[in-house]
């Protein structure tokens, strides 16, 4: 969204410059637009930098859970594959989630 805003301002500036008549220094409206675009550009660039930092932070936090997700999926598919041993071991996702939640609640705290 911020990059689109920045592109819109750039396009507006280019339109103003292309349609300017006479001396650019005498066009007060163009100078006001330039000042506005400069301020908005600074704000947008700050927001983009902040967004980049947040994206890095989110990716780091997501990576922290990747190992847990991998172990959980291995556990789930091992339980599901138990049906090949005997039909009695047939398990649904809801049953697995109940068992998983129970095991987390009753596991020793790390």
Backbone bond lengths (Angstrom), bond angles and torsions (degrees), N, CA, C in turn:
res aa  C-N    CA-C-N  psi(-1)  N-CA   C-N-CA  omega(-1)  CA-C   N-CA-C  phi
1 X - - - 1.450 - - 1.536 110.21 -
2 X 1.313 116.08 -44.17 1.471 119.55 -179.42 1.525 111.50 -66.47
3 X 1.328 116.46 -36.79 1.465 118.39 178.66 1.521 110.82 -67.22
4 X 1.343 116.53 -35.57 1.467 119.46 176.61 1.522 110.43 -65.66
5 X 1.316 117.17 -40.22 1.465 121.27 177.95 1.520 109.63 -60.82
6 X 1.324 115.79 -44.48 1.458 120.36 179.40 1.529 110.65 -62.88
7 X 1.315 117.13 -41.53 1.467 120.77 178.14 1.523 110.93 -65.19
8 X 1.334 117.28 -38.77 1.471 120.33 178.30 1.527 110.96 -62.72
9 X 1.322 116.70 -41.99 1.468 120.37 178.23 1.527 110.86 -64.37
10 X 1.321 116.03 -41.65 1.459 119.12 178.47 1.528 110.85 -62.75
11 X 1.340 115.81 -41.80 1.457 119.85 178.89 1.535 110.94 -64.44
12 X 1.339 116.32 -41.04 1.457 120.50 178.38 1.532 110.40 -61.24
13 X 1.329 116.05 -42.22 1.460 120.35 179.30 1.528 111.01 -64.24
14 X 1.310 116.62 -44.17 1.462 119.82 179.21 1.526 111.24 -63.15
15 X 1.329 117.65 -39.74 1.464 121.31 177.13 1.524 110.65 -62.29
16 X 1.330 115.93 -43.96 1.471 119.89 179.54 1.529 110.97 -62.66
17 X 1.329 115.46 -43.10 1.464 119.18 -179.33 1.530 111.15 -67.10
18 X 1.332 116.78 -38.21 1.465 120.26 -179.19 1.525 111.40 -69.14
19 X 1.331 116.94 -33.03 1.464 121.06 -176.16 1.525 113.13 -97.43
20 X 1.323 116.53 2.75 1.472 119.77 -178.75 1.523 109.47 -70.04
21 X 1.316 114.25 140.26 1.458 119.24 178.42 1.523 108.48 -120.57
22 X 1.292 115.04 138.95 1.455 118.88 -178.92 1.512 110.77 81.40
23 X 1.297 116.34 -158.04 1.456 122.73 -177.89 1.528 109.84 -74.48
24 X 1.313 115.76 134.72 1.467 120.43 178.51 1.524 111.36 -67.29
25 X 1.316 117.43 -29.77 1.457 120.92 -178.64 1.526 111.92 -72.72
26 X 1.313 117.21 -22.38 1.467 120.80 179.19 1.524 112.29 -85.68
27 X 1.311 117.77 -13.63 1.472 122.11 -177.74 1.533 109.21 -84.10
28 X 1.335 115.63 95.39 1.468 121.69 -177.07 1.528 110.80 -64.09
29 X 1.308 116.21 -38.80 1.463 120.61 -179.26 1.531 110.45 -63.16
30 X 1.320 116.94 -40.95 1.465 121.15 177.91 1.524 110.79 -64.00
31 X 1.310 117.56 -40.19 1.469 121.02 178.72 1.522 110.40 -65.44
32 X 1.342 117.17 -39.11 1.473 120.51 176.04 1.526 110.78 -63.41
33 X 1.326 115.99 -42.39 1.471 120.09 178.42 1.525 109.68 -62.55
34 X 1.315 117.53 -41.98 1.467 120.98 177.91 1.525 111.62 -60.54
35 X 1.317 117.07 -43.18 1.470 120.92 179.40 1.528 110.16 -64.50
36 X 1.339 116.03 -43.29 1.465 120.10 179.27 1.523 110.63 -63.15
37 X 1.310 116.21 -45.36 1.464 120.55 -179.37 1.523 110.67 -63.76
38 X 1.311 116.81 -38.00 1.469 120.40 178.75 1.529 110.49 -61.99
39 X 1.335 116.72 -46.21 1.466 120.45 179.46 1.520 111.63 -65.20
40 X 1.327 115.71 -46.14 1.466 119.40 -179.23 1.524 110.74 -65.03
41 X 1.327 116.51 -37.76 1.454 120.40 178.84 1.520 110.84 -62.52
42 X 1.319 116.13 -40.31 1.465 120.62 178.29 1.535 110.13 -63.23
43 X 1.336 116.95 -45.01 1.467 121.33 179.01 1.522 110.95 -61.86
44 X 1.328 116.07 -45.79 1.461 120.61 -178.31 1.522 110.32 -64.20
45 X 1.314 117.79 -42.07 1.470 120.09 178.61 1.524 111.68 -64.03
46 X 1.331 117.29 -36.75 1.465 120.31 175.98 1.526 110.67 -64.47
47 X 1.334 115.95 -42.91 1.465 119.63 178.66 1.521 111.29 -65.30
48 X 1.327 117.62 -38.04 1.461 120.53 177.39 1.523 111.12 -64.31
49 X 1.326 117.04 -40.93 1.465 120.43 178.34 1.529 110.05 -65.20
50 X 1.324 116.13 -41.45 1.469 120.43 178.30 1.530 110.14 -63.95
51 X 1.324 116.54 -41.33 1.459 120.91 178.51 1.519 111.67 -63.36
52 X 1.329 116.79 -37.75 1.455 120.72 178.15 1.523 110.63 -64.74
53 X 1.340 116.98 -42.23 1.465 121.05 177.70 1.527 110.87 -62.97
54 X 1.329 116.57 -42.29 1.476 120.64 179.45 1.525 110.33 -64.28
55 X 1.335 116.60 -40.53 1.466 120.24 179.99 1.528 110.09 -61.98
56 X 1.335 116.63 -41.92 1.467 120.49 178.22 1.528 110.14 -63.29
57 X 1.333 116.46 -43.96 1.468 121.19 179.85 1.530 110.98 -62.50
58 X 1.312 117.18 -43.26 1.469 121.31 179.56 1.522 110.20 -64.55
59 X 1.327 117.28 -42.07 1.467 120.32 179.33 1.528 111.57 -63.34
60 X 1.332 116.89 -38.37 1.465 120.26 177.79 1.528 110.69 -63.98
61 X 1.329 116.43 -43.29 1.468 119.96 179.72 1.518 110.85 -67.27
62 X 1.326 116.87 -37.93 1.467 120.21 179.46 1.526 110.22 -65.00
63 X 1.331 116.40 -40.64 1.462 120.05 179.47 1.520 111.99 -63.48
64 X 1.336 117.58 -28.76 1.464 120.94 179.27 1.522 111.50 -64.15
65 X 1.326 117.68 -26.61 1.462 121.43 -177.82 1.525 112.75 -97.24
66 X 1.317 118.10 -3.43 1.465 120.49 -176.72 1.533 111.35 -61.42
67 X 1.311 117.88 -42.02 1.462 121.26 179.41 1.519 112.22 -62.76
68 X 1.319 116.35 -41.08 1.470 120.81 178.77 1.525 109.59 -64.16
69 X 1.328 116.80 -42.76 1.461 120.38 179.77 1.527 110.87 -63.77
70 X 1.316 116.99 -40.11 1.463 120.56 179.79 1.531 110.58 -64.62
71 X 1.330 116.80 -44.88 1.468 119.39 179.17 1.517 111.40 -65.81
72 X 1.342 116.54 -38.15 1.471 119.62 178.45 1.514 111.71 -64.55
73 X 1.328 117.67 -40.12 1.462 119.63 179.92 1.526 110.80 -69.15
74 X 1.341 117.54 -38.69 1.466 120.11 176.98 1.522 109.73 -62.41
75 X 1.311 116.30 -44.25 1.467 120.67 179.11 1.521 110.82 -60.58
76 X 1.321 117.15 -45.39 1.465 120.92 -179.25 1.524 110.82 -61.14
77 X 1.318 117.31 -48.60 1.461 119.24 -176.96 1.521 111.94 -70.17
78 X 1.325 118.31 -28.14 1.471 119.98 173.24 1.520 110.43 -65.07
79 X 1.331 116.33 -43.67 1.469 119.89 179.61 1.523 110.40 -66.07
80 X 1.314 117.23 -41.20 1.464 120.58 179.95 1.530 110.74 -64.95
81 X 1.328 117.27 -36.71 1.459 121.07 -179.19 1.528 112.59 -71.65
82 X 1.314 117.40 -13.56 1.470 120.40 178.73 1.525 111.90 -61.87
83 X 1.329 117.25 -17.34 1.464 119.99 178.09 1.528 110.56 -62.75
84 X 1.333 116.73 -25.38 1.467 119.84 178.73 1.521 111.49 -70.30
85 X 1.339 116.41 -25.57 1.457 120.52 177.37 1.523 109.37 -74.10
86 X 1.334 115.24 -49.62 1.459 119.91 179.66 1.521 107.56 -159.42
87 X 1.316 116.38 141.85 1.469 122.04 179.84 1.530 112.00 -57.28
88 X 1.314 116.30 -28.24 1.459 121.77 -178.53 1.536 111.36 -58.47
89 X 1.315 118.42 -24.93 1.461 121.94 -176.50 1.540 113.04 -88.90
90 X 1.318 117.55 13.92 1.464 121.04 178.61 1.529 109.45 -61.80
91 X 1.319 117.25 127.57 1.462 122.83 -175.35 1.520 109.99 -133.12
92 X 1.319 116.51 138.01 1.463 120.34 176.23 1.528 109.47 -94.29
93 X 1.314 114.93 168.14 1.460 119.61 177.98 1.531 110.31 -62.41
94 X 1.318 117.06 -39.51 1.468 120.48 -179.73 1.529 110.66 -63.53
95 X 1.324 117.17 -41.08 1.458 119.65 177.49 1.531 110.30 -64.77
96 X 1.331 115.71 -41.78 1.461 119.64 179.17 1.522 110.64 -61.09
97 X 1.335 117.26 -45.03 1.462 120.44 -179.78 1.524 111.44 -62.40
98 X 1.325 117.07 -38.98 1.465 120.21 175.98 1.520 111.37 -62.06
99 X 1.331 116.34 -44.54 1.457 121.36 178.47 1.527 110.79 -64.92
100 X 1.311 116.59 -41.22 1.466 121.91 -179.93 1.528 110.51 -63.74
101 X 1.346 116.76 -47.14 1.467 120.61 178.67 1.522 111.18 -62.43
102 X 1.332 116.45 -41.64 1.462 120.40 179.54 1.532 110.07 -61.87
103 X 1.346 115.98 -42.89 1.462 118.84 -177.70 1.533 111.55 -67.76
104 X 1.323 116.73 -35.01 1.471 119.04 176.90 1.527 110.65 -68.01
105 X 1.315 117.05 -41.92 1.465 120.38 179.84 1.524 111.98 -64.84
106 X 1.341 117.66 -34.58 1.460 121.51 -174.45 1.531 113.22 -98.00
107 X 1.300 118.41 -3.38 1.461 120.75 179.49 1.529 110.30 -73.84
108 X 1.327 116.80 149.76 1.464 119.11 176.45 1.529 109.76 -62.35
109 X 1.294 115.75 140.06 1.460 120.40 -177.92 1.517 110.43 -72.82
110 X 1.315 115.73 138.06 1.466 120.56 -179.01 1.519 109.19 -88.76
